[in-house]
């Protein structure tokens, strides 16, 4: 599952950057993931495996990076009030690799750079979403 997430993330990031003429493909990938595989994304996100959770969060960040439309789609389908979401901030590696907490911060910040003022206001109003970066790290 992690390899699939990483492959989709790479495709999405490429369609945003130097393959922008394939942006429709990126949007279709985002819509398909949101409409058909949300349960699988949640299962991976709240997995016991830190690498799978991190891979899922970076995929979600790449989905948001597709543009304002995809950011709105992700925001409207993602449950920011899930009781297990704060637990992701406590997961991580002790070997200096990018941890799950950093991926959470990246996901939260991806909404801030999406380019949609209404979405920005909606995300800033979410309880605890932007305070992710300022929570103490507990290992």
C-alpha positions as CSV (number, residue, x, y, z in Angstrom):
1,X,0.0,0.0,0.0
2,X,2.9,2.4,0.8
3,X,4.4,1.9,-2.6
4,X,1.1,2.7,-4.3
5,X,0.7,5.9,-2.2
6,X,4.3,6.9,-3.0
7,X,3.7,6.3,-6.8
8,X,0.5,8.3,-6.7
9,X,2.2,11.1,-4.8
10,X,5.0,11.2,-7.3
11,X,2.5,11.4,-10.2
12,X,0.5,14.1,-8.6
13,X,3.5,16.2,-7.8
14,X,4.8,15.9,-11.3
15,X,1.4,16.9,-12.8
16,X,1.6,20.1,-10.6
17,X,5.2,21.0,-11.5
18,X,6.7,20.1,-14.8
19,X,3.9,18.1,-16.4
20,X,1.2,20.8,-16.0
21,X,-0.4,19.9,-19.3
22,X,-1.5,16.7,-17.6
23,X,-3.3,18.6,-14.8
24,X,-6.6,17.0,-15.8
25,X,-5.1,13.6,-15.1
26,X,-4.0,14.7,-11.6
27,X,-7.5,16.1,-10.9
28,X,-9.1,12.8,-12.0
29,X,-6.7,10.9,-9.7
30,X,-7.7,13.1,-6.8
31,X,-11.4,12.7,-7.5
32,X,-11.1,8.9,-7.9
33,X,-9.2,8.6,-4.6
34,X,-11.7,10.8,-2.8
35,X,-14.8,9.2,-4.1
36,X,-13.7,5.6,-4.1
37,X,-10.9,5.0,-1.7
38,X,-11.6,7.2,1.3
39,X,-11.9,4.2,3.7
40,X,-8.6,2.8,2.5
41,X,-7.0,6.2,3.0
42,X,-8.3,6.4,6.6
43,X,-7.2,2.9,7.3
44,X,-3.7,3.8,6.1
45,X,-3.7,7.1,7.9
46,X,-4.5,5.6,11.3
47,X,-2.3,2.5,10.8
48,X,0.1,1.4,13.4
49,X,2.9,1.6,10.9
50,X,4.5,5.1,10.9
51,X,5.7,4.8,7.4
52,X,2.2,4.1,6.0
53,X,0.7,7.0,8.0
54,X,3.4,9.3,6.7
55,X,3.0,8.1,3.1
56,X,-0.8,8.6,3.4
57,X,-0.3,12.2,4.7
58,X,2.2,13.1,2.0
59,X,-0.3,11.7,-0.6
60,X,-3.0,13.9,0.9
61,X,-0.7,16.9,0.7
62,X,0.0,16.1,-3.0
63,X,-3.7,15.9,-3.6
64,X,-4.3,19.3,-2.0
65,X,-1.4,20.7,-4.1
66,X,-3.3,20.0,-7.4
67,X,-5.0,23.3,-7.0
68,X,-7.9,25.1,-5.2
69,X,-10.5,22.7,-6.6
70,X,-8.8,19.6,-5.4
71,X,-8.0,21.3,-2.1
72,X,-11.7,22.1,-1.6
73,X,-12.6,18.4,-2.5
74,X,-10.1,17.0,0.0
75,X,-11.2,19.5,2.7
76,X,-14.9,18.7,2.2
77,X,-14.3,14.9,2.4
78,X,-11.6,14.7,5.1
79,X,-12.8,14.3,8.7
80,X,-10.7,16.9,10.7
81,X,-12.7,16.0,13.8
82,X,-11.7,12.4,14.0
83,X,-10.7,11.5,17.5
84,X,-7.6,9.6,16.3
85,X,-6.1,12.6,14.4
86,X,-4.3,14.1,17.3
87,X,-2.6,10.7,17.9
88,X,-0.8,11.1,14.7
89,X,1.2,13.9,16.2
90,X,2.8,11.5,18.6
91,X,4.0,9.0,16.0
92,X,7.4,9.2,14.6
93,X,10.9,7.8,14.0
94,X,13.8,8.2,16.3
95,X,16.5,8.0,13.5
96,X,16.1,11.5,12.2
97,X,13.9,10.7,9.2
98,X,10.9,12.8,8.4
99,X,8.3,11.7,10.9
100,X,4.5,11.6,10.9
101,X,4.3,14.9,12.8
102,X,6.2,16.6,10.0
103,X,3.9,15.1,7.5
104,X,0.9,16.4,9.5
105,X,2.3,19.8,9.5
106,X,2.9,19.6,5.7
107,X,-0.7,18.5,5.2
108,X,-2.1,21.4,7.2
109,X,0.2,23.9,5.5
110,X,-0.8,22.6,2.1
111,X,-4.2,24.0,2.5
112,X,-2.7,27.4,3.4
113,X,-0.9,27.6,0.1
114,X,-3.7,26.2,-2.1
115,X,-4.6,29.7,-3.3
116,X,-8.3,29.8,-2.2
117,X,-9.2,32.5,0.3
118,X,-12.6,30.9,1.2
119,X,-10.8,27.6,1.8
120,X,-8.1,29.3,3.8
121,X,-10.8,30.8,6.1
122,X,-12.5,27.5,6.5
123,X,-9.3,25.7,7.4
124,X,-8.3,28.4,9.9
125,X,-11.6,28.0,11.6
126,X,-11.1,24.3,12.2
127,X,-10.4,23.6,15.8
128,X,-6.8,22.6,16.3
129,X,-5.9,22.3,12.6
130,X,-3.3,25.1,12.5
131,X,-2.0,24.5,16.0
132,X,-0.4,21.3,14.8
133,X,2.9,23.0,14.3
134,X,3.0,24.4,17.8
135,X,2.3,21.3,19.9
136,X,5.1,19.8,21.9
137,X,6.7,16.7,20.5
138,X,6.2,13.7,22.9
139,X,8.3,10.6,22.1
